[in-house]
Amino acid sequence: MTGDCMTQCQWYEFRSHLPYKEKGLVNVKEFIHHFGKPTGAVPTEYTQIFTPMLREPLKNLDAYVGDPRDLNIVLQLLERLINVKFYDIDSMFKHYDHAGPGLISKEDFGEIMAEQGLKLIPQELDAVWRLMDRIKYGHGQHNFRQVMRFLLLQTRALRLERTRARHAAKNRAIHDPNILKLKEFRACQRKYKAEHEAQLLALGKAAVQHKYKKAEKNYPSASRVQELINKIKETVLNNWVAIRNGFLWQDPTGWGSVLLKDFRQLGRTFNFPLNEAELEDLALGFDKKKNGYVQYTDFLHAFGEGHRSKSAYKFDEAYHEFENKKDGSKITIRALMDKIRDICLKENNTLLAGFRAISKKHPEYISQCDLGRFLKKHGIELSEDDLYHLMTVYDRTRRGCINYTDFLQQTMHVVKPDS
């Protein structure tokens, strides 16, 4: 038994400590029991082995030893630990002796957290438990489920509130000399406002009234417009169809108007004998609504007023009259077409939308029945013969119906006056 592990002197000393029943006989049971109870060991009985598993940042925080950590850090550690190991914590709690059904004390809580890898020093444990007592006073003991729910779900808002309060206190403690100057300035400003409030209100009202206004355009007089019309009359009559088609090309949807700049460009294209200032006056003269658009039908009508001789042709477009069967009144073909144009522009803004509204079933063309219903709706009832002749004015190619191109060209058409 001595072998190489013990000298002769050590063996004699070891024999002196052995328990003997009698001389030469060793009590083996006591000898073995002596090795089973080493000095200083505390017997602990475990029913389940727990293996703490924490994320790397949490391990670093758990390794902290020293002064009490901030309550926000402790609450964050508890939240993470409960989130990761709630099952182990709950299982361990069930093996404890409870003071009441489902209750846990501060000491038990600290022991369970330490077993799971988060050791709280007494000051930190007291801070957490004071927080629990403040939320729900329980004489030092609280329901285990409520404690877990609070630490897992409600501490984040509490941490944010504590952080905001800390930052606010820190900002209040900052001493900036400019803040004192700003306070003095604001106090002086309030004093001045109180003394001169009436004057300030009057100045504010005046400031609202004096706004930036665009320079108003100088619109020419009627005599000036007529002078310019006489100056370009020969050029317009020589290029009547081309000018009318130019207006229609610039207005494909049938607004009945073109921009001032487009009107001036058309005048330059057809070499109106006017300089830029006169061309501007001519454009503004036909901007009847003063919205930046020239009503080109009014422009073309201006050249035919009082200059056309009456034709002997029965269905002359300018002078032949239809009879309204509702009231017996007379209306010329051209006046009726102008009325149709005005109705479409008033109700639908554009001729294209008005054309499609005349016939809902087939918006791509208008039949004679559609046109008759449209006129009757607006108080004009024509005979079959008059309605047929009105259709022929629109339907130049004799297709039996009116498409949008025919409708646009004839509705916006102005009869060329005699040269």
C-alpha positions as CSV (number, residue, x, y, z in Angstrom):
1,M,0.0,0.0,0.0
2,T,2.9,2.3,0.6
3,G,4.4,1.8,-2.8
4,D,5.9,4.9,-4.4
5,C,3.3,7.4,-3.2
6,M,4.2,7.5,0.5
7,T,7.4,7.4,2.6
8,Q,7.8,5.3,5.7
9,C,7.4,8.3,7.9
10,Q,4.2,9.4,6.2
11,W,2.9,5.9,6.6
12,Y,3.4,5.9,10.3
13,E,1.7,9.3,10.7
14,F,-1.2,8.1,8.5
15,R,-1.7,5.0,10.7
16,S,-1.9,7.2,13.8
17,H,-5.0,8.8,12.4
18,L,-6.9,5.6,11.5
19,P,-10.0,4.7,13.5
20,Y,-9.4,1.4,15.4
21,K,-11.9,-1.0,16.8
22,E,-9.2,-2.6,18.9
23,K,-5.5,-2.9,18.7
24,G,-4.5,-4.0,15.2
25,L,-8.1,-3.8,13.7
26,V,-9.2,-0.8,11.6
27,N,-12.9,0.3,11.5
28,V,-13.3,0.3,7.7
29,K,-16.8,1.8,7.7
30,E,-15.7,4.9,9.5
31,F,-12.6,5.0,7.4
32,I,-14.6,5.2,4.1
33,H,-17.1,7.6,5.7
34,H,-14.3,9.8,6.6
35,F,-13.4,10.2,2.8
36,G,-17.1,10.7,1.9
37,K,-17.3,13.9,4.0
38,P,-14.4,16.2,3.3
39,T,-13.9,19.1,5.6
40,G,-15.8,22.3,4.6
41,A,-18.1,20.7,2.1
42,V,-21.8,21.5,2.2
43,P,-24.0,18.7,1.0
44,T,-26.5,19.9,-1.7
45,E,-29.1,17.7,-3.3
46,Y,-30.1,18.5,-6.9
47,T,-33.0,17.0,-8.8
48,Q,-32.1,18.6,-12.1
49,I,-28.9,19.8,-13.7
50,F,-29.0,23.3,-15.2
51,T,-26.6,24.4,-17.9
52,P,-26.6,28.2,-18.3
53,M,-26.6,29.2,-22.0
54,L,-26.2,33.0,-22.5
55,R,-25.4,35.0,-25.6
56,E,-21.9,36.5,-25.8
57,P,-22.8,40.1,-24.9
58,L,-24.7,38.9,-21.9
59,K,-21.7,36.8,-20.7
60,N,-19.5,39.8,-20.8
61,L,-22.0,41.8,-18.6
62,D,-22.4,38.9,-16.2
63,A,-18.6,38.7,-15.7
64,Y,-18.8,42.3,-14.3
65,V,-17.8,42.3,-10.6
66,G,-17.5,45.5,-8.4
67,D,-19.7,48.4,-7.7
68,P,-23.5,48.1,-8.2
69,R,-24.5,48.3,-11.9
70,D,-27.0,50.8,-13.2
71,L,-30.6,49.6,-12.7
72,N,-31.2,49.9,-16.5
73,I,-28.4,47.4,-17.1
74,V,-29.6,45.0,-14.4
75,L,-33.2,45.1,-15.9
76,Q,-31.8,44.5,-19.4
77,L,-29.8,41.5,-18.1
78,L,-32.9,40.1,-16.4
79,E,-35.0,40.5,-19.5
80,R,-32.6,38.7,-21.7
81,L,-32.0,35.9,-19.2
82,I,-35.7,35.3,-18.7
83,N,-36.3,35.4,-22.5
84,V,-33.6,32.8,-23.1
85,K,-34.0,30.5,-20.0
86,F,-37.6,30.9,-18.8
87,Y,-38.2,27.1,-18.9
88,D,-35.2,26.4,-16.6
89,I,-36.1,29.2,-14.3
90,D,-39.7,28.0,-14.0
91,S,-38.6,24.4,-13.4
92,M,-36.2,25.4,-10.7
93,F,-38.8,27.6,-9.0
94,K,-41.2,24.7,-8.7
95,H,-38.7,22.8,-6.5
96,Y,-38.4,25.6,-3.9
97,D,-40.4,25.7,-0.6
98,H,-42.8,28.6,-1.0
99,A,-44.1,30.9,1.7
100,G,-47.5,30.9,-0.2
101,P,-49.0,29.4,-3.4
102,G,-47.0,30.8,-6.3
103,L,-45.0,33.3,-4.2
104,I,-41.3,34.1,-4.4
105,S,-39.1,36.0,-2.0
106,K,-36.2,38.2,-2.8
107,E,-33.7,35.7,-1.5
108,D,-35.2,32.8,-3.6
109,F,-35.2,35.1,-6.7
110,G,-31.5,36.0,-6.2
111,E,-30.6,32.3,-5.8
112,I,-32.5,31.2,-8.9
113,M,-30.9,34.0,-11.0
114,A,-27.4,33.0,-9.7
115,E,-28.0,29.4,-10.6
116,Q,-28.9,30.5,-14.2
117,G,-25.7,32.5,-14.6
118,L,-26.7,36.0,-13.5
119,K,-25.3,36.8,-10.0
120,L,-26.8,39.9,-8.5
121,I,-25.0,41.6,-5.6
122,P,-27.2,42.6,-2.7
123,Q,-27.6,46.3,-3.7
124,E,-28.8,45.3,-7.2
125,L,-31.2,42.8,-5.8
126,D,-32.6,45.4,-3.4
127,A,-33.1,47.9,-6.2
128,V,-35.0,45.3,-8.3
129,W,-37.2,44.3,-5.4
130,R,-37.9,47.9,-4.4
131,L,-39.1,48.4,-7.9
132,M,-41.4,45.4,-7.6
133,D,-42.7,46.7,-4.2
134,R,-43.4,50.1,-5.7
135,I,-45.5,48.6,-8.6
136,K,-47.4,46.2,-6.3
137,Y,-46.8,46.1,-2.6
138,G,-46.5,42.5,-1.3
139,H,-44.6,42.6,2.0
140,G,-41.4,41.4,0.4
141,Q,-43.0,38.6,-1.6
142,H,-44.6,38.6,-5.0
143,N,-46.3,36.2,-7.3
144,F,-43.7,34.5,-9.4
145,R,-45.7,34.7,-12.7
146,Q,-46.2,38.5,-12.2
147,V,-42.5,39.0,-11.5
148,M,-41.6,37.2,-14.7
149,R,-44.2,39.0,-16.8
150,F,-43.0,42.4,-15.4
151,L,-39.3,41.7,-16.0
152,L,-39.9,40.3,-19.5
153,L,-42.6,42.7,-20.9
154,Q,-42.7,45.9,-18.9
155,T,-39.1,46.9,-18.2
156,R,-38.3,48.3,-21.6
157,A,-40.7,51.2,-21.2
158,L,-39.3,51.8,-17.7
159,R,-35.8,51.8,-19.0
160,L,-36.6,54.3,-21.7
161,E,-38.3,56.6,-19.2
162,R,-35.3,56.5,-16.9
163,T,-33.0,57.2,-19.8
164,R,-35.1,60.2,-20.8
165,A,-35.1,61.5,-17.3
166,R,-31.4,61.1,-17.0
167,H,-30.8,63.0,-20.3
168,A,-33.1,65.8,-19.2
169,A,-31.3,66.2,-15.9
170,K,-28.0,66.2,-17.8
171,N,-29.2,68.9,-20.2
172,R,-30.5,71.0,-17.4
173,A,-27.1,70.8,-15.8
174,I,-25.3,72.1,-18.9
175,H,-24.2,75.7,-18.4
176,D,-24.1,77.7,-21.6
177,P,-23.5,81.5,-21.3
178,N,-25.6,82.0,-24.5
179,I,-28.6,80.6,-22.7
180,L,-28.5,83.4,-20.2
181,K,-28.3,85.9,-23.0
182,L,-31.2,84.2,-24.8
183,K,-33.3,84.4,-21.6
184,E,-32.6,88.1,-21.3
185,F,-33.4,88.6,-25.0
186,R,-36.7,86.7,-24.7
187,A,-37.7,88.7,-21.5
188,C,-37.0,92.0,-23.3
189,Q,-39.0,90.8,-26.3
190,R,-42.0,89.9,-24.2
191,K,-41.8,93.2,-22.5
192,Y,-41.6,95.1,-25.8
193,K,-44.5,93.1,-27.2
194,A,-46.7,93.9,-24.2
195,E,-45.9,97.6,-24.4
196,H,-46.5,97.8,-28.2
197,E,-49.1,95.1,-28.8
198,A,-51.5,97.4,-30.6
199,Q,-48.7,98.7,-32.9
200,L,-47.6,95.2,-33.7
201,L,-51.1,94.0,-34.6
202,A,-51.5,97.0,-36.9
203,L,-48.2,96.2,-38.6
204,G,-49.2,92.5,-39.0
205,K,-52.5,93.5,-40.6
206,A,-50.6,95.8,-43.0
207,A,-48.1,93.1,-43.9
208,V,-50.9,90.7,-44.8
209,Q,-52.4,93.2,-47.2
210,H,-49.2,94.2,-48.9
211,K,-48.5,91.0,-50.9
212,Y,-46.5,90.5,-54.1
213,K,-48.6,91.1,-57.1
214,K,-47.7,90.3,-60.7
215,A,-47.6,93.2,-63.1
216,E,-51.0,93.6,-64.8
217,K,-51.1,93.4,-68.6
218,N,-52.3,96.4,-70.5
219,Y,-55.1,95.3,-72.7
220,P,-55.7,97.3,-75.9
221,S,-58.8,99.2,-76.6
222,A,-61.4,98.1,-79.1
223,S,-60.4,100.8,-81.6
224,R,-56.7,99.6,-81.4
225,V,-57.8,96.0,-82.0
226,Q,-59.9,97.0,-85.0
227,E,-56.9,99.0,-86.4
228,L,-54.7,95.9,-86.2
229,I,-57.4,93.8,-87.8
230,N,-57.6,96.1,-90.8
231,K,-53.9,96.0,-91.1
232,I,-53.7,92.2,-91.4
233,K,-57.1,91.6,-93.1
234,E,-55.7,91.0,-96.6
235,T,-53.1,88.5,-95.3
236,V,-55.8,86.6,-93.3
237,L,-58.3,86.4,-96.2
238,N,-55.6,85.1,-98.6
239,N,-54.7,82.3,-96.2
240,W,-58.1,81.8,-94.6
241,V,-58.3,77.9,-94.8
242,A,-54.6,77.5,-93.8
243,I,-55.0,79.7,-90.8
244,R,-58.2,78.0,-89.7
245,N,-56.5,74.6,-90.0
246,G,-53.5,75.9,-88.0
247,F,-55.8,76.8,-85.1
248,L,-57.5,73.4,-85.3
249,W,-54.1,71.7,-85.3
250,Q,-53.1,73.5,-82.1
251,D,-56.5,72.6,-80.5
252,P,-57.1,68.9,-81.3
253,T,-59.5,68.4,-78.3
254,G,-61.6,71.4,-79.1
255,W,-61.1,73.9,-76.3
256,G,-61.9,76.7,-78.7
257,S,-58.8,78.6,-77.7
258,V,-55.0,78.6,-78.0
259,L,-52.2,80.1,-75.9
260,L,-51.1,83.6,-76.4
261,K,-47.6,82.4,-77.4
262,D,-49.1,79.9,-80.0
263,F,-51.2,82.7,-81.5
264,R,-48.2,84.9,-81.8
265,Q,-46.2,82.1,-83.4
266,L,-49.0,81.5,-85.9
267,G,-48.9,85.2,-86.8
268,R,-45.2,85.0,-87.4
269,T,-45.7,81.8,-89.5
270,F,-48.1,83.5,-91.9
271,N,-46.1,86.8,-91.9
272,F,-48.7,89.1,-90.4
273,P,-47.5,92.7,-91.2
274,L,-47.1,93.5,-87.5
275,N,-44.1,94.0,-85.2
276,E,-43.8,92.2,-81.9
277,A,-45.6,94.9,-79.9
278,E,-48.5,95.0,-82.3
279,L,-48.7,91.2,-82.4
280,E,-48.8,91.2,-78.5
281,D,-51.7,93.8,-78.6
282,L,-53.6,91.7,-81.1
283,A,-53.3,88.6,-79.0
284,L,-54.4,90.4,-75.8
285,G,-57.3,92.0,-77.7
286,F,-58.9,88.5,-78.2
287,D,-58.1,87.2,-74.7
288,K,-61.7,87.9,-73.7
289,K,-61.5,85.9,-70.5
290,K,-58.1,87.4,-69.5
291,N,-56.7,83.9,-68.7
292,G,-53.8,83.8,-71.2
293,Y,-55.8,82.2,-74.1
294,V,-57.0,83.6,-77.4
295,Q,-60.5,82.7,-78.6
296,Y,-59.6,82.0,-82.2
297,T,-63.3,81.7,-83.3
298,D,-63.8,85.3,-82.2
299,F,-60.6,86.3,-84.1
300,L,-61.9,84.7,-87.3
301,H,-65.4,86.2,-86.8
302,A,-63.9,89.6,-86.5
303,F,-63.0,89.6,-90.3
304,G,-66.5,88.7,-91.5
305,E,-68.6,91.2,-89.6
306,G,-70.6,93.2,-92.1
307,H,-68.6,92.1,-95.1
308,R,-70.6,89.2,-96.5
309,S,-73.3,89.7,-99.1
310,K,-76.4,87.6,-98.9
311,S,-76.4,84.5,-101.1
312,A,-79.3,83.3,-103.2
313,Y,-78.4,79.7,-102.5
314,K,-81.3,78.1,-100.5
315,F,-79.2,76.3,-97.9
316,D,-76.5,79.0,-97.6
317,E,-74.6,78.2,-94.4
318,A,-74.4,81.8,-93.2
319,Y,-77.9,83.0,-94.0
320,H,-80.3,80.1,-94.4
321,E,-82.6,79.8,-91.4
322,F,-84.1,76.8,-89.7
323,E,-87.4,77.0,-87.8
324,N,-87.6,75.8,-84.2
325,K,-90.9,73.9,-84.0
326,K,-91.1,74.4,-80.2
327,D,-91.5,78.2,-80.3
328,G,-91.5,79.1,-84.0
329,S,-88.3,81.1,-83.8
330,K,-85.7,81.3,-86.7
331,I,-82.1,80.4,-86.4
332,T,-79.4,80.3,-89.1
333,I,-77.3,77.2,-89.8
334,R,-74.1,78.9,-88.6
335,A,-75.7,80.3,-85.5
336,L,-77.1,76.8,-84.6
337,M,-73.6,75.3,-85.0
338,D,-72.2,78.0,-82.8
339,K,-74.9,77.2,-80.2
340,I,-73.9,73.5,-80.3
341,R,-70.3,74.5,-79.8
342,D,-71.2,76.7,-76.8
343,I,-73.3,73.9,-75.2
344,C,-70.4,71.4,-75.5
345,L,-67.8,73.7,-74.1
346,K,-70.0,74.8,-71.3
347,E,-71.1,71.3,-70.2
348,N,-67.9,69.3,-71.0
349,N,-65.1,71.9,-71.3
350,T,-63.9,70.5,-74.6
351,L,-65.5,69.5,-77.9
352,L,-64.1,66.0,-77.7
353,A,-65.8,65.3,-74.4
354,G,-69.0,67.0,-75.6
355,F,-69.0,64.9,-78.8
356,R,-68.7,61.7,-76.8
357,A,-71.5,62.8,-74.5
358,I,-74.0,63.3,-77.4
359,S,-74.2,59.5,-77.9
360,K,-73.5,57.2,-75.0
361,K,-74.0,54.0,-77.0
362,H,-71.5,54.8,-79.8
363,P,-69.3,57.7,-78.7
364,E,-67.1,57.4,-81.9
365,Y,-69.8,58.8,-84.2
366,I,-73.1,60.7,-84.1
367,S,-76.2,59.7,-86.1
368,Q,-79.1,61.9,-87.3
369,C,-81.3,60.5,-84.4
370,D,-78.5,61.3,-81.9
371,L,-78.2,64.9,-83.1
372,G,-82.0,65.3,-83.1
373,R,-82.3,64.1,-79.4
374,F,-79.4,66.4,-78.4
375,L,-81.0,69.5,-79.9
376,K,-84.4,68.6,-78.5
377,K,-82.8,68.2,-75.0
378,H,-81.6,71.8,-75.3
379,G,-84.9,73.3,-76.5
380,I,-84.5,73.1,-80.3
381,E,-86.7,70.9,-82.3
382,L,-86.2,70.7,-86.1
383,S,-88.2,69.1,-88.9
384,E,-86.8,66.0,-90.6
385,D,-85.8,68.0,-93.6
386,D,-84.0,70.7,-91.6
387,L,-82.2,68.0,-89.5
388,Y,-81.1,66.3,-92.7
389,H,-79.6,69.5,-94.1
390,L,-77.8,70.2,-90.8
391,M,-76.3,66.7,-91.0
392,T,-75.0,67.3,-94.5
393,V,-73.2,70.5,-93.3
394,Y,-71.2,68.3,-90.8
395,D,-71.0,65.2,-93.0
396,R,-69.1,66.5,-96.0
397,T,-68.2,63.0,-97.2
398,R,-71.7,61.7,-97.1
399,R,-71.0,58.7,-94.8
400,G,-74.4,59.0,-93.1
401,C,-72.9,59.8,-89.7
402,I,-70.6,62.5,-88.1
403,N,-67.2,61.5,-86.8
404,Y,-65.1,63.7,-84.5
405,T,-62.9,65.2,-87.2
406,D,-66.0,66.4,-89.1
407,F,-67.6,67.7,-85.9
408,L,-64.4,69.6,-84.9
409,Q,-63.8,71.2,-88.3
410,Q,-67.3,72.3,-88.9
411,T,-68.2,73.4,-85.4
412,M,-65.0,75.5,-85.2
413,H,-65.5,76.7,-88.8
414,V,-66.0,80.3,-89.6
415,V,-67.4,81.3,-93.0
416,K,-64.9,83.2,-95.0
417,P,-66.1,86.7,-95.7
418,D,-66.0,88.3,-99.2
419,S,-62.7,89.8,-100.2
